[in-house]
Amino acid sequence: MKTYILLVTWFYYGQPPASSQVQFTSMEMCLAARDAVLKDVIRLKTDSDLEVQRLRAQGVVSNPTVPTASAVCSAQ
């Protein structure tokens, strides 16, 4: 049986990358999981942008570190 691997690498400013991998039995399942990870990246960025706006409205200067990620599916 063919397996598919989702490799996710998170990048945080000033820290080494953090990677993980998960096996799936179909490419469709792998791609769905990849899409979920990438949606989380967008959600984190949006949440961070909203927090910066809220803090600036209060007169607080903030530059939070927002992680980004790479997510790739590959057949094994």
N, CA, C, O and CB atoms as a CASP TS submission, in Angstrom:
PFRMAT TS
TARGET T0000
AUTHOR 0000-0000-0000
METHOD Language model
MODEL 1
PARENT N/A
ATOM      1  N   MET     1       0.844  -1.183   0.000  1.00  0.00           N
ATOM      2  CA  MET     1       0.000   0.000   0.000  1.00  0.00           C
ATOM      3  C   MET     1       0.888   1.244   0.000  1.00  0.00           C
ATOM      4  O   MET     1       1.845   1.349   0.766  1.00  0.00           O
ATOM      5  CB  MET     1      -0.959  -0.001   1.224  1.00  0.00           C
ATOM      6  N   LYS     2       0.546   2.165  -0.868  1.00  0.00           N
ATOM      7  CA  LYS     2       1.295   3.410  -0.976  1.00  0.00           C
ATOM      8  C   LYS     2       0.933   4.322   0.195  1.00  0.00           C
ATOM      9  O   LYS     2      -0.227   4.408   0.597  1.00  0.00           O
ATOM     10  CB  LYS     2       1.009   4.113  -2.330  1.00  0.00           C
ATOM     11  N   THR     3       1.926   4.987   0.723  1.00  0.00           N
ATOM     12  CA  THR     3       1.684   5.953   1.789  1.00  0.00           C
ATOM     13  C   THR     3       2.112   7.340   1.323  1.00  0.00           C
ATOM     14  O   THR     3       2.925   7.497   0.412  1.00  0.00           O
ATOM     15  CB  THR     3       2.438   5.551   3.083  1.00  0.00           C
ATOM     16  N   TYR     4       1.538   8.326   1.977  1.00  0.00           N
ATOM     17  CA  TYR     4       1.820   9.722   1.661  1.00  0.00           C
ATOM     18  C   TYR     4       2.235  10.411   2.949  1.00  0.00           C
ATOM     19  O   TYR     4       1.682  10.161   4.020  1.00  0.00           O
ATOM     20  CB  TYR     4       0.581  10.431   1.009  1.00  0.00           C
ATOM     21  N   ILE     5       3.215  11.279   2.815  1.00  0.00           N
ATOM     22  CA  ILE     5       3.758  11.958   3.994  1.00  0.00           C
ATOM     23  C   ILE     5       3.501  13.449   3.887  1.00  0.00           C
ATOM     24  O   ILE     5       3.768  14.078   2.863  1.00  0.00           O
ATOM     25  CB  ILE     5       5.273  11.681   4.148  1.00  0.00           C
ATOM     26  N   LEU     6       2.975  13.997   4.977  1.00  0.00           N
ATOM     27  CA  LEU     6       2.847  15.448   5.102  1.00  0.00           C
ATOM     28  C   LEU     6       4.008  15.916   5.965  1.00  0.00           C
ATOM     29  O   LEU     6       4.124  15.531   7.128  1.00  0.00           O
ATOM     30  CB  LEU     6       1.452  15.870   5.724  1.00  0.00           C
ATOM     31  N   LEU     7       4.853  16.738   5.397  1.00  0.00           N
ATOM     32  CA  LEU     7       5.977  17.317   6.127  1.00  0.00           C
ATOM     33  C   LEU     7       5.649  18.778   6.385  1.00  0.00           C
ATOM     34  O   LEU     7       5.442  19.551   5.450  1.00  0.00           O
ATOM     35  CB  LEU     7       7.327  17.165   5.336  1.00  0.00           C
ATOM     36  N   VAL     8       5.602  19.150   7.655  1.00  0.00           N
ATOM     37  CA  VAL     8       5.304  20.527   8.051  1.00  0.00           C
ATOM     38  C   VAL     8       6.511  21.091   8.788  1.00  0.00           C
ATOM     39  O   VAL     8       7.023  20.483   9.728  1.00  0.00           O
ATOM     40  CB  VAL     8       4.021  20.597   8.943  1.00  0.00           C
ATOM     41  N   THR     9       6.948  22.246   8.354  1.00  0.00           N
ATOM     42  CA  THR     9       8.039  22.943   9.031  1.00  0.00           C
ATOM     43  C   THR     9       7.538  24.316   9.436  1.00  0.00           C
ATOM     44  O   THR     9       7.096  25.103   8.598  1.00  0.00           O
ATOM     45  CB  THR     9       9.308  23.050   8.120  1.00  0.00           C
ATOM     46  N   TRP    10       7.612  24.598  10.739  1.00  0.00           N
ATOM     47  CA  TRP    10       7.212  25.899  11.282  1.00  0.00           C
ATOM     48  C   TRP    10       8.458  26.756  11.437  1.00  0.00           C
ATOM     49  O   TRP    10       9.498  26.286  11.900  1.00  0.00           O
ATOM     50  CB  TRP    10       6.464  25.745  12.652  1.00  0.00           C
ATOM     51  N   PHE    11       8.339  28.010  11.046  1.00  0.00           N
ATOM     52  CA  PHE    11       9.438  28.958  11.154  1.00  0.00           C
ATOM     53  C   PHE    11       9.027  30.080  12.111  1.00  0.00           C
ATOM     54  O   PHE    11       8.006  30.740  11.923  1.00  0.00           O
ATOM     55  CB  PHE    11       9.826  29.529   9.752  1.00  0.00           C
ATOM     56  N   TYR    12       9.847  30.272  13.132  1.00  0.00           N
ATOM     57  CA  TYR    12       9.630  31.327  14.123  1.00  0.00           C
ATOM     58  C   TYR    12      10.843  32.237  14.096  1.00  0.00           C
ATOM     59  O   TYR    12      11.977  31.762  14.034  1.00  0.00           O
ATOM     60  CB  TYR    12       9.393  30.737  15.562  1.00  0.00           C
ATOM     61  N   TYR    13      10.612  33.540  14.143  1.00  0.00           N
ATOM     62  CA  TYR    13      11.717  34.491  14.135  1.00  0.00           C
ATOM     63  C   TYR    13      12.649  34.239  15.322  1.00  0.00           C
ATOM     64  O   TYR    13      12.202  34.142  16.465  1.00  0.00           O
ATOM     65  CB  TYR    13      11.185  35.935  14.168  1.00  0.00           C
ATOM     66  N   GLY    14      13.926  34.137  15.041  1.00  0.00           N
ATOM     67  CA  GLY    14      14.928  33.991  16.096  1.00  0.00           C
ATOM     68  C   GLY    14      15.031  32.599  16.694  1.00  0.00           C
ATOM     69  O   GLY    14      15.725  32.411  17.693  1.00  0.00           O
ATOM     70  N   GLN    15      14.359  31.620  16.107  1.00  0.00           N
ATOM     71  CA  GLN    15      14.410  30.255  16.618  1.00  0.00           C
ATOM     72  C   GLN    15      14.644  29.297  15.460  1.00  0.00           C
ATOM     73  O   GLN    15      14.326  29.615  14.314  1.00  0.00           O
ATOM     74  CB  GLN    15      13.107  29.892  17.377  1.00  0.00           C
ATOM     75  N   PRO    16      15.199  28.122  15.756  1.00  0.00           N
ATOM     76  CA  PRO    16      15.372  27.145  14.680  1.00  0.00           C
ATOM     77  C   PRO    16      14.011  26.611  14.222  1.00  0.00           C
ATOM     78  O   PRO    16      13.060  26.590  15.004  1.00  0.00           O
ATOM     79  CB  PRO    16      16.280  25.980  15.146  1.00  0.00           C
ATOM     80  N   PRO    17      13.913  26.182  12.970  1.00  0.00           N
ATOM     81  CA  PRO    17      12.654  25.622  12.481  1.00  0.00           C
ATOM     82  C   PRO    17      12.255  24.372  13.268  1.00  0.00           C
ATOM     83  O   PRO    17      13.108  23.650  13.785  1.00  0.00           O
ATOM     84  CB  PRO    17      12.767  25.288  10.990  1.00  0.00           C
ATOM     85  N   ALA    18      10.951  24.133  13.349  1.00  0.00           N
ATOM     86  CA  ALA    18      10.427  22.942  14.015  1.00  0.00           C
ATOM     87  C   ALA    18       9.643  22.142  12.972  1.00  0.00           C
ATOM     88  O   ALA    18       8.698  22.654  12.372  1.00  0.00           O
ATOM     89  CB  ALA    18       9.518  23.320  15.257  1.00  0.00           C
ATOM     90  N   SER    19      10.039  20.893  12.761  1.00  0.00           N
ATOM     91  CA  SER    19       9.404  20.070  11.733  1.00  0.00           C
ATOM     92  C   SER    19       8.724  18.850  12.323  1.00  0.00           C
ATOM     93  O   SER    19       9.118  18.330  13.367  1.00  0.00           O
ATOM     94  CB  SER    19      10.426  19.637  10.704  1.00  0.00           C
ATOM     95  N   SER    20       7.679  18.406  11.613  1.00  0.00           N
ATOM     96  CA  SER    20       7.021  17.154  11.967  1.00  0.00           C
ATOM     97  C   SER    20       6.495  16.528  10.686  1.00  0.00           C
ATOM     98  O   SER    20       6.325  17.196   9.666  1.00  0.00           O
ATOM     99  CB  SER    20       5.868  17.381  13.003  1.00  0.00           C
ATOM    100  N   GLN    21       6.244  15.228  10.768  1.00  0.00           N
ATOM    101  CA  GLN    21       5.693  14.552   9.605  1.00  0.00           C
ATOM    102  C   GLN    21       4.647  13.543  10.053  1.00  0.00           C
ATOM    103  O   GLN    21       4.724  12.965  11.137  1.00  0.00           O
ATOM    104  CB  GLN    21       6.807  13.860   8.791  1.00  0.00           C
ATOM    105  N   VAL    22       3.652  13.351   9.166  1.00  0.00           N
ATOM    106  CA  VAL    22       2.548  12.439   9.447  1.00  0.00           C
ATOM    107  C   VAL    22       2.278  11.639   8.181  1.00  0.00           C
ATOM    108  O   VAL    22       2.324  12.172   7.073  1.00  0.00           O
ATOM    109  CB  VAL    22       1.264  13.213   9.921  1.00  0.00           C
ATOM    110  N   GLN    23       1.994  10.348   8.361  1.00  0.00           N
ATOM    111  CA  GLN    23       1.689   9.492   7.215  1.00  0.00           C
ATOM    112  C   GLN    23       0.188   9.405   6.996  1.00  0.00           C
ATOM    113  O   GLN    23      -0.600   9.415   7.943  1.00  0.00           O
ATOM    114  CB  GLN    23       2.277   8.088   7.417  1.00  0.00           C
ATOM    115  N   PHE    24      -0.193   9.319   5.715  1.00  0.00           N
ATOM    116  CA  PHE    24      -1.593   9.153   5.322  1.00  0.00           C
ATOM    117  C   PHE    24      -1.685   8.029   4.304  1.00  0.00           C
ATOM    118  O   PHE    24      -0.692   7.663   3.675  1.00  0.00           O
ATOM    119  CB  PHE    24      -2.178  10.476   4.741  1.00  0.00           C
ATOM    120  N   THR    25      -2.885   7.484   4.147  1.00  0.00           N
ATOM    121  CA  THR    25      -3.089   6.387   3.203  1.00  0.00           C
ATOM    122  C   THR    25      -3.561   6.874   1.837  1.00  0.00           C
ATOM    123  O   THR    25      -3.622   6.089   0.890  1.00  0.00           O
ATOM    124  CB  THR    25      -4.091   5.403   3.766  1.00  0.00           C
ATOM    125  N   SER    26      -3.896   8.158   1.722  1.00  0.00           N
ATOM    126  CA  SER    26      -4.295   8.696   0.419  1.00  0.00           C
ATOM    127  C   SER    26      -3.771  10.115   0.271  1.00  0.00           C
ATOM    128  O   SER    26      -3.579  10.839   1.248  1.00  0.00           O
ATOM    129  CB  SER    26      -5.836   8.667   0.254  1.00  0.00           C
ATOM    130  N   MET    27      -3.549  10.483  -0.970  1.00  0.00           N
ATOM    131  CA  MET    27      -3.091  11.845  -1.243  1.00  0.00           C
ATOM    132  C   MET    27      -4.160  12.856  -0.864  1.00  0.00           C
ATOM    133  O   MET    27      -3.837  13.955  -0.415  1.00  0.00           O
ATOM    134  CB  MET    27      -2.715  12.002  -2.722  1.00  0.00           C
ATOM    135  N   GLU    28      -5.432  12.502  -1.038  1.00  0.00           N
ATOM    136  CA  GLU    28      -6.519  13.412  -0.686  1.00  0.00           C
ATOM    137  C   GLU    28      -6.502  13.751   0.800  1.00  0.00           C
ATOM    138  O   GLU    28      -6.702  14.906   1.177  1.00  0.00           O
ATOM    139  CB  GLU    28      -7.864  12.800  -1.067  1.00  0.00           C
ATOM    140  N   MET    29      -6.265  12.751   1.643  1.00  0.00           N
ATOM    141  CA  MET    29      -6.203  12.993   3.091  1.00  0.00           C
ATOM    142  C   MET    29      -5.003  13.868   3.430  1.00  0.00           C
ATOM    143  O   MET    29      -5.093  14.761   4.274  1.00  0.00           O
ATOM    144  CB  MET    29      -6.125  11.656   3.868  1.00  0.00           C
ATOM    145  N   CYS    30      -3.891  13.609   2.774  1.00  0.00           N
ATOM    146  CA  CYS    30      -2.683  14.395   3.013  1.00  0.00           C
ATOM    147  C   CYS    30      -2.910  15.852   2.612  1.00  0.00           C
ATOM    148  O   CYS    30      -2.545  16.770   3.346  1.00  0.00           O
ATOM    149  CB  CYS    30      -1.486  13.803   2.235  1.00  0.00           C
ATOM    150  N   LEU    31      -3.513  16.054   1.447  1.00  0.00           N
ATOM    151  CA  LEU    31      -3.760  17.415   0.976  1.00  0.00           C
ATOM    152  C   LEU    31      -4.751  18.149   1.867  1.00  0.00           C
ATOM    153  O   LEU    31      -4.609  19.352   2.087  1.00  0.00           O
ATOM    154  CB  LEU    31      -4.273  17.391  -0.454  1.00  0.00           C
ATOM    155  N   ALA    32      -5.751  17.444   2.384  1.00  0.00           N
ATOM    156  CA  ALA    32      -6.714  18.071   3.299  1.00  0.00           C
ATOM    157  C   ALA    32      -6.014  18.526   4.577  1.00  0.00           C
ATOM    158  O   ALA    32      -6.281  19.618   5.079  1.00  0.00           O
ATOM    159  CB  ALA    32      -7.864  17.089   3.639  1.00  0.00           C
ATOM    160  N   ALA    33      -5.120  17.690   5.102  1.00  0.00           N
ATOM    161  CA  ALA    33      -4.369  18.060   6.307  1.00  0.00           C
ATOM    162  C   ALA    33      -3.436  19.228   6.020  1.00  0.00           C
ATOM    163  O   ALA    33      -3.300  20.132   6.844  1.00  0.00           O
ATOM    164  CB  ALA    33      -3.564  16.858   6.836  1.00  0.00           C
ATOM    165  N   ARG    34      -2.790  19.214   4.852  1.00  0.00           N
ATOM    166  CA  ARG    34      -1.911  20.322   4.467  1.00  0.00           C
ATOM    167  C   ARG    34      -2.699  21.628   4.398  1.00  0.00           C
ATOM    168  O   ARG    34      -2.257  22.660   4.904  1.00  0.00           O
ATOM    169  CB  ARG    34      -1.234  20.033   3.107  1.00  0.00           C
ATOM    170  N   ASP    35      -3.866  21.569   3.769  1.00  0.00           N
ATOM    171  CA  ASP    35      -4.695  22.774   3.658  1.00  0.00           C
ATOM    172  C   ASP    35      -5.111  23.293   5.030  1.00  0.00           C
ATOM    173  O   ASP    35      -5.180  24.505   5.237  1.00  0.00           O
ATOM    174  CB  ASP    35      -5.937  22.488   2.812  1.00  0.00           C
ATOM    175  N   ALA    36      -5.388  22.390   5.967  1.00  0.00           N
ATOM    176  CA  ALA    36      -5.757  22.794   7.330  1.00  0.00           C
ATOM    177  C   ALA    36      -4.590  23.511   8.015  1.00  0.00           C
ATOM    178  O   ALA    36      -4.790  24.507   8.710  1.00  0.00           O
ATOM    179  CB  ALA    36      -6.188  21.561   8.163  1.00  0.00           C
ATOM    180  N   VAL    37      -3.385  23.004   7.818  1.00  0.00           N
ATOM    181  CA  VAL    37      -2.202  23.659   8.403  1.00  0.00           C
ATOM    182  C   VAL    37      -2.042  25.056   7.820  1.00  0.00           C
ATOM    183  O   VAL    37      -1.810  26.017   8.553  1.00  0.00           O
ATOM    184  CB  VAL    37      -0.919  22.819   8.148  1.00  0.00           C
ATOM    185  N   LEU    38      -2.164  25.168   6.508  1.00  0.00           N
ATOM    186  CA  LEU    38      -1.981  26.478   5.874  1.00  0.00           C
ATOM    187  C   LEU    38      -3.083  27.455   6.284  1.00  0.00           C
ATOM    188  O   LEU    38      -2.832  28.657   6.371  1.00  0.00           O
ATOM    189  CB  LEU    38      -1.956  26.331   4.346  1.00  0.00           C
ATOM    190  N   LYS    39      -4.300  26.959   6.537  1.00  0.00           N
ATOM    191  CA  LYS    39      -5.370  27.815   7.052  1.00  0.00           C
ATOM    192  C   LYS    39      -5.040  28.300   8.460  1.00  0.00           C
ATOM    193  O   LYS    39      -5.353  29.435   8.821  1.00  0.00           O
ATOM    194  CB  LYS    39      -6.712  27.063   7.050  1.00  0.00           C
ATOM    195  N   ASP    40      -4.403  27.429   9.258  1.00  0.00           N
ATOM    196  CA  ASP    40      -3.972  27.841  10.599  1.00  0.00           C
ATOM    197  C   ASP    40      -2.941  28.965  10.522  1.00  0.00           C
ATOM    198  O   ASP    40      -2.967  29.886  11.338  1.00  0.00           O
ATOM    199  CB  ASP    40      -3.387  26.644  11.368  1.00  0.00           C
ATOM    200  N   VAL    41      -2.042  28.894   9.554  1.00  0.00           N
ATOM    201  CA  VAL    41      -1.045  29.949   9.381  1.00  0.00           C
ATOM    202  C   VAL    41      -1.748  31.275   9.096  1.00  0.00           C
ATOM    203  O   VAL    41      -1.394  32.306   9.668  1.00  0.00           O
ATOM    204  CB  VAL    41      -0.057  29.595   8.234  1.00  0.00           C
ATOM    205  N   ILE    42      -2.735  31.243   8.219  1.00  0.00           N
ATOM    206  CA  ILE    42      -3.485  32.464   7.893  1.00  0.00           C
ATOM    207  C   ILE    42      -4.233  32.975   9.119  1.00  0.00           C
ATOM    208  O   ILE    42      -4.258  34.180   9.373  1.00  0.00           O
ATOM    209  CB  ILE    42      -4.477  32.204   6.736  1.00  0.00           C
ATOM    210  N   ARG    43      -4.844  32.066   9.883  1.00  0.00           N
ATOM    211  CA  ARG    43      -5.571  32.457  11.091  1.00  0.00           C
ATOM    212  C   ARG    43      -4.630  33.110  12.107  1.00  0.00           C
ATOM    213  O   ARG    43      -4.968  34.134  12.702  1.00  0.00           O
ATOM    214  CB  ARG    43      -6.263  31.234  11.719  1.00  0.00           C
ATOM    215  N   LEU    44      -3.454  32.516  12.301  1.00  0.00           N
ATOM    216  CA  LEU    44      -2.482  33.086  13.245  1.00  0.00           C
ATOM    217  C   LEU    44      -2.053  34.482  12.808  1.00  0.00           C
ATOM    218  O   LEU    44      -1.929  35.383  13.639  1.00  0.00           O
ATOM    219  CB  LEU    44      -1.248  32.171  13.370  1.00  0.00           C
ATOM    220  N   LYS    45      -1.827  34.665  11.517  1.00  0.00           N
ATOM    221  CA  LYS    45      -1.433  35.987  11.004  1.00  0.00           C
ATOM    222  C   LYS    45      -2.556  36.995  11.216  1.00  0.00           C
ATOM    223  O   LYS    45      -2.305  38.123  11.640  1.00  0.00           O
ATOM    224  CB  LYS    45      -1.067  35.906   9.502  1.00  0.00           C
ATOM    225  N   THR    46      -3.788  36.597  10.925  1.00  0.00           N
ATOM    226  CA  THR    46      -4.932  37.487  11.103  1.00  0.00           C
ATOM    227  C   THR    46      -5.113  37.857  12.572  1.00  0.00           C
ATOM    228  O   THR    46      -5.319  39.025  12.903  1.00  0.00           O
ATOM    229  CB  THR    46      -6.207  36.832  10.563  1.00  0.00           C
ATOM    230  N   ASP    47      -5.035  36.853  13.455  1.00  0.00           N
ATOM    231  CA  ASP    47      -5.159  37.117  14.893  1.00  0.00           C
ATOM    232  C   ASP    47      -4.074  38.069  15.373  1.00  0.00           C
ATOM    233  O   ASP    47      -4.333  38.963  16.179  1.00  0.00           O
ATOM    234  CB  ASP    47      -5.091  35.807  15.686  1.00  0.00           C
ATOM    235  N   SER    48      -2.862  37.874  14.876  1.00  0.00           N
ATOM    236  CA  SER    48      -1.750  38.733  15.277  1.00  0.00           C
ATOM    237  C   SER    48      -1.969  40.160  14.785  1.00  0.00           C
ATOM    238  O   SER    48      -1.729  41.116  15.522  1.00  0.00           O
ATOM    239  CB  SER    48      -0.419  38.181  14.737  1.00  0.00           C
ATOM    240  N   ASP    49      -2.421  40.304  13.548  1.00  0.00           N
ATOM    241  CA  ASP    49      -2.682  41.646  13.007  1.00  0.00           C
ATOM    242  C   ASP    49      -3.743  42.365  13.832  1.00  0.00           C
ATOM    243  O   ASP    49      -3.609  43.555  14.120  1.00  0.00           O
ATOM    244  CB  ASP    49      -3.130  41.560  11.534  1.00  0.00           C
ATOM    245  N   LEU    50      -4.798  41.645  14.213  1.00  0.00           N
ATOM    246  CA  LEU    50      -5.859  42.247  15.026  1.00  0.00           C
ATOM    247  C   LEU    50      -5.333  42.655  16.406  1.00  0.00           C
ATOM    248  O   LEU    50      -5.708  43.705  16.929  1.00  0.00           O
ATOM    249  CB  LEU    50      -7.035  41.266  15.178  1.00  0.00           C
ATOM    250  N   GLU    51      -4.475  41.833  16.987  1.00  0.00           N
ATOM    251  CA  GLU    51      -3.905  42.148  18.299  1.00  0.00           C
ATOM    252  C   GLU    51      -3.013  43.390  18.216  1.00  0.00           C
ATOM    253  O   GLU    51      -3.047  44.235  19.109  1.00  0.00           O
ATOM    254  CB  GLU    51      -3.099  40.947  18.841  1.00  0.00           C
ATOM    255  N   VAL    52      -2.224  43.503  17.163  1.00  0.00           N
ATOM    256  CA  VAL    52      -1.365  44.678  16.974  1.00  0.00           C
ATOM    257  C   VAL    52      -2.231  45.928  16.846  1.00  0.00           C
ATOM    258  O   VAL    52      -1.918  46.958  17.442  1.00  0.00           O
ATOM    259  CB  VAL    52      -0.459  44.511  15.717  1.00  0.00           C
ATOM    260  N   GLN    53      -3.309  45.850  16.080  1.00  0.00           N
ATOM    261  CA  GLN    53      -4.208  46.993  15.934  1.00  0.00           C
ATOM    262  C   GLN    53      -4.824  47.383  17.275  1.00  0.00           C
ATOM    263  O   GLN    53      -4.919  48.567  17.598  1.00  0.00           O
ATOM    264  CB  GLN    53      -5.313  46.676  14.920  1.00  0.00           C
ATOM    265  N   ARG    54      -5.241  46.389  18.053  1.00  0.00           N
ATOM    266  CA  ARG    54      -5.840  46.655  19.362  1.00  0.00           C
ATOM    267  C   ARG    54      -4.835  47.344  20.288  1.00  0.00           C
ATOM    268  O   ARG    54      -5.168  48.314  20.968  1.00  0.00           O
ATOM    269  CB  ARG    54      -6.343  45.345  20.001  1.00  0.00           C
ATOM    270  N   LEU    55      -3.619  46.837  20.306  1.00  0.00           N
ATOM    271  CA  LEU    55      -2.589  47.416  21.170  1.00  0.00           C
ATOM    272  C   LEU    55      -2.219  48.829  20.729  1.00  0.00           C
ATOM    273  O   LEU    55      -2.028  49.713  21.564  1.00  0.00           O
ATOM    274  CB  LEU    55      -1.343  46.530  21.177  1.00  0.00           C
ATOM    275  N   ARG    56      -2.119  49.037  19.424  1.00  0.00           N
ATOM    276  CA  ARG    56      -1.787  50.382  18.920  1.00  0.00           C
ATOM    277  C   ARG    56      -2.884  51.382  19.277  1.00  0.00           C
ATOM    278  O   ARG    56      -2.600  52.543  19.571  1.00  0.00           O
ATOM    279  CB  ARG    56      -1.578  50.352  17.388  1.00  0.00           C
ATOM    280  N   ALA    57      -4.136  50.930  19.250  1.00  0.00           N
ATOM    281  CA  ALA    57      -5.254  51.803  19.629  1.00  0.00           C
ATOM    282  C   ALA    57      -5.135  52.224  21.090  1.00  0.00           C
ATOM    283  O   ALA    57      -5.621  53.286  21.478  1.00  0.00           O
ATOM    284  CB  ALA    57      -6.604  51.093  19.388  1.00  0.00           C
ATOM    285  N   GLN    58      -4.480  51.379  21.906  1.00  0.00           N
ATOM    286  CA  GLN    58      -4.267  51.692  23.318  1.00  0.00           C
ATOM    287  C   GLN    58      -2.956  52.444  23.533  1.00  0.00           C
ATOM    288  O   GLN    58      -2.608  52.781  24.665  1.00  0.00           O
ATOM    289  CB  GLN    58      -4.275  50.411  24.149  1.00  0.00           C
ATOM    290  N   GLY    59      -2.227  52.706  22.441  1.00  0.00           N
ATOM    291  CA  GLY    59      -0.960  53.426  22.548  1.00  0.00           C
ATOM    292  C   GLY    59       0.224  52.544  22.854  1.00  0.00           C
ATOM    293  O   GLY    59       1.293  53.042  23.208  1.00  0.00           O
ATOM    294  N   VAL    60       0.057  51.247  22.725  1.00  0.00           N
ATOM    295  CA  VAL    60       1.145  50.306  22.997  1.00  0.00           C
ATOM    296  C   VAL    60       1.763  49.878  21.674  1.00  0.00           C
ATOM    297  O   VAL    60       1.060  49.464  20.752  1.00  0.00           O
ATOM    298  CB  VAL    60       0.635  49.065  23.800  1.00  0.00           C
ATOM    299  N   VAL    61       3.087  49.983  21.590  1.00  0.00           N
ATOM    300  CA  VAL    61       3.772  49.538  20.384  1.00  0.00           C
ATOM    301  C   VAL    61       4.109  48.063  20.564  1.00  0.00           C
ATOM    302  O   VAL    61       4.743  47.668  21.542  1.00  0.00           O
ATOM    303  CB  VAL    61       5.064  50.390  20.104  1.00  0.00           C
ATOM    304  N   SER    62       3.674  47.266  19.609  1.00  0.00           N
ATOM    305  CA  SER    62       3.895  45.822  19.708  1.00  0.00           C
ATOM    306  C   SER    62       4.238  45.263  18.341  1.00  0.00           C
ATOM    307  O   SER    62       3.653  45.656  17.332  1.00  0.00           O
ATOM    308  CB  SER    62       2.652  45.108  20.287  1.00  0.00           C
ATOM    309  N   ASN    63       5.168  44.363  18.316  1.00  0.00           N
ATOM    310  CA  ASN    63       5.550  43.669  17.090  1.00  0.00           C
ATOM    311  C   ASN    63       5.647  42.174  17.396  1.00  0.00           C
ATOM    312  O   ASN    63       6.753  41.650  17.527  1.00  0.00           O
ATOM    313  CB  ASN    63       6.906  44.220  16.523  1.00  0.00           C
ATOM    314  N   PRO    64       4.530  41.486  17.512  1.00  0.00           N
ATOM    315  CA  PRO    64       4.580  40.074  17.884  1.00  0.00           C
ATOM    316  C   PRO    64       5.211  39.220  16.783  1.00  0.00           C
ATOM    317  O   PRO    64       5.149  39.548  15.598  1.00  0.00           O
ATOM    318  CB  PRO    64       3.176  39.565  18.195  1.00  0.00           C
ATOM    319  N   THR    65       5.804  38.145  17.205  1.00  0.00           N
ATOM    320  CA  THR    65       6.387  37.207  16.262  1.00  0.00           C
ATOM    321  C   THR    65       5.302  36.256  15.781  1.00  0.00           C
ATOM    322  O   THR    65       4.687  35.545  16.576  1.00  0.00           O
ATOM    323  CB  THR    65       7.564  36.430  16.902  1.00  0.00           C
ATOM    324  N   VAL    66       5.076  36.250  14.483  1.00  0.00           N
ATOM    325  CA  VAL    66       4.060  35.377  13.899  1.00  0.00           C
ATOM    326  C   VAL    66       4.785  34.264  13.141  1.00  0.00           C
ATOM    327  O   VAL    66       5.604  34.532  12.261  1.00  0.00           O
ATOM    328  CB  VAL    66       3.085  36.177  12.950  1.00  0.00           C
ATOM    329  N   PRO    67       4.480  33.029  13.486  1.00  0.00           N
ATOM    330  CA  PRO    67       5.134  31.940  12.773  1.00  0.00           C
ATOM    331  C   PRO    67       4.584  31.789  11.355  1.00  0.00           C
ATOM    332  O   PRO    67       3.451  32.173  11.063  1.00  0.00           O
ATOM    333  CB  PRO    67       4.965  30.635  13.541  1.00  0.00           C
ATOM    334  N   THR    68       5.391  31.239  10.512  1.00  0.00           N
ATOM    335  CA  THR    68       4.935  30.852   9.181  1.00  0.00           C
ATOM    336  C   THR    68       5.290  29.386   9.010  1.00  0.00           C
ATOM    337  O   THR    68       6.063  28.839   9.796  1.00  0.00           O
ATOM    338  CB  THR    68       5.582  31.745   8.048  1.00  0.00           C
ATOM    339  N   ALA    69       4.737  28.749   7.996  1.00  0.00           N
ATOM    340  CA  ALA    69       4.967  27.320   7.837  1.00  0.00           C
ATOM    341  C   ALA    69       5.062  26.929   6.375  1.00  0.00           C
ATOM    342  O   ALA    69       4.530  27.586   5.481  1.00  0.00           O
ATOM    343  CB  ALA    69       3.864  26.532   8.510  1.00  0.00           C
ATOM    344  N   SER    70       5.754  25.846   6.183  1.00  0.00           N
ATOM    345  CA  SER    70       5.796  25.183   4.884  1.00  0.00           C
ATOM    346  C   SER    70       5.145  23.818   5.096  1.00  0.00           C
ATOM    347  O   SER    70       5.454  23.127   6.067  1.00  0.00           O
ATOM    348  CB  SER    70       7.287  25.056   4.318  1.00  0.00           C
ATOM    349  N   ALA    71       4.247  23.427   4.195  1.00  0.00           N
ATOM    350  CA  ALA    71       3.573  22.133   4.307  1.00  0.00           C
ATOM    351  C   ALA    71       3.549  21.475   2.937  1.00  0.00           C
ATOM    352  O   ALA    71       3.041  22.041   1.970  1.00  0.00           O
ATOM    353  CB  ALA    71       2.128  22.294   4.871  1.00  0.00           C
ATOM    354  N   VAL    72       4.110  20.263   2.867  1.00  0.00           N
ATOM    355  CA  VAL    72       4.259  19.569   1.592  1.00  0.00           C
ATOM    356  C   VAL    72       3.828  18.114   1.736  1.00  0.00           C
ATOM    357  O   VAL    72       4.206  17.436   2.691  1.00  0.00           O
ATOM    358  CB  VAL    72       5.716  19.654   1.088  1.00  0.00           C
ATOM    359  N   CYS    73       3.029  17.641   0.773  1.00  0.00           N
ATOM    360  CA  CYS    73       2.656  16.226   0.708  1.00  0.00           C
ATOM    361  C   CYS    73       3.554  15.542  -0.320  1.00  0.00           C
ATOM    362  O   CYS    73       3.849  16.092  -1.381  1.00  0.00           O
ATOM    363  CB  CYS    73       1.137  16.050   0.338  1.00  0.00           C
ATOM    364  N   SER    74       3.979  14.328   0.026  1.00  0.00           N
ATOM    365  CA  SER    74       4.833  13.580  -0.879  1.00  0.00           C
ATOM    366  C   SER    74       4.481  12.098  -0.816  1.00  0.00           C
ATOM    367  O   SER    74       4.182  11.565   0.253  1.00  0.00           O
ATOM    368  CB  SER    74       6.318  13.801  -0.536  1.00  0.00           C
ATOM    369  N   ALA    75       4.520  11.444  -1.965  1.00  0.00           N
ATOM    370  CA  ALA    75       4.296   9.991  -1.994  1.00  0.00           C
ATOM    371  C   ALA    75       5.558   9.286  -1.522  1.00  0.00           C
ATOM    372  O   ALA    75       6.673   9.727  -1.801  1.00  0.00           O
ATOM    373  CB  ALA    75       3.897   9.507  -3.427  1.00  0.00           C
ATOM    374  N   GLN    76       5.368   8.195  -0.811  1.00  0.00           N
ATOM    375  CA  GLN    76       6.520   7.455  -0.296  1.00  0.00           C
ATOM    376  C   GLN    76       6.593   6.122  -0.982  1.00  0.00           C
ATOM    377  O   GLN    76       7.493   5.330  -0.699  1.00  0.00           O
ATOM    378  CB  GLN    76       6.440   7.272   1.230  1.00  0.00           C
TER
END
